[in-house]
Amino acid sequence: MISQYPRNAKFLYSALYTFTNYDIIRIIEENGVRTKVERGGRVFPVSDKAGDVVTALKKYALKNNVELKNCTVKSLIIKDCNVVGVKTSDGDIYAEKVIVCTGGKSYPKTGSTGDGYKFAKQAGHTIIEPKASLIPVITEEKWVKELMGLSLRNIRITAFNKNNKKMYSDFGEMLFTHFGISGPVVLSMSAYLKNIGNEKYRIEVDLKSGLDEEQLASRIMRDFEKYSRKHLINSLDDLLPKAMIPVIVSLSQIEPHKTVCEITREERNELVRILKHFPLTAVGVRPVEEAIVTSGGVKVSEINPSTMESKLVKGLYFAGEVIDVDGYTGGYNLQAAFSTGYLAGMNAAMEV
């Protein structure tokens, strides 16, 4: 589990050990939501409705005498390095313990507008600059618009930095958009492209990851024998999605209306190369508001990892995405939120 968090993973050790992925599954199921395990070990409600998980957690909270208040927190109330409550739009609420679990800056429609950073700063905490993570990637190539909406499965994507060092490689699903690429494997890749925006990354997509180059060359030869009297542009329907064919042919620099029987071995080899090393250039990412998760947040060295309590202000705790910890796609960020939330809650509830 720890390996799924590229930044400050060791900080999560106590939290993940105290409240595991099996614990959250148990709580959800005990409160009426059956779960299922899909490819990659990902756990979902059988209904595929996220709202059912919210309902189960709310049921669990109310069962444990939690009182929900629908007001806006304006600031913390701190006296003599002790938190004593919060100022809200409905007046002051006094409490010996306060847990800041407001999320990051991604998905502001859910309420995560970055308020937690303001509260942490008020308490004297350092904020590591919040940035987008698990975010769709913008490409230099404008022809991606022609492929918008096309989803590819079973591809391998690899990213290289300016020094040709491999930064990421994985197998999965991707999606073309009007600005570039997205999909699970691209979102995971984005977490590795540290200086994107200031630095370009060379992307290669293996469109036929189940075949090596020799096998792919043989497959193309069979198709060419089958469609020997057709033009190249009309001979690849068995091999590629229709929308991709003009792009692949253009990148191969083979005359699109050349008869298949006239195509040379060198041209076939070039076709194989492009299908195994389909080129893209990553030049940026979408705004943080479109990210699945925020990288950055409250500096972990200022939080006790065994309790989630602030080392600067007594009685103040942090949990979830507001902390400078983020994971890869696959439910790991939710688990970090559940685990740190549990640890913060249990310690905040202890008698002084």
Buried (B, 14 or more C-beta within 10 A) or exposed (E): BEEBBBBBBEBBEBBBEBBBBEBBBEBBEEBEBEBEEEEEEEBBBEEEEEEBBEBBBEBBEEEEEEEEEEEEBBEBBBEEEEBBBBBBEEEEBEEEBBBBBBBBBBBEEEEBBBBBBBBBEBBBBBBBEBBBBBBBBBBEBEEBEBBEEBEBEEBBBBBBBEEEEEBBBBEBBBBBBEBBBBBBBBBBBBBBBEEBEEEBBBBBBBBBBEBEBEEBBEBBEEBBEEBEEBBBBEBBEEBBBEEBBBBBBBBBEBBEEBBBEEBEEEBBBBBBBBBBBBEBBBBBBBEBBEBBBBBBBBBBEBBBBEBBBBEBBBBBBBBBBBBBBBBBBBBBBBBBBBBBBBBBBEBBEEEE
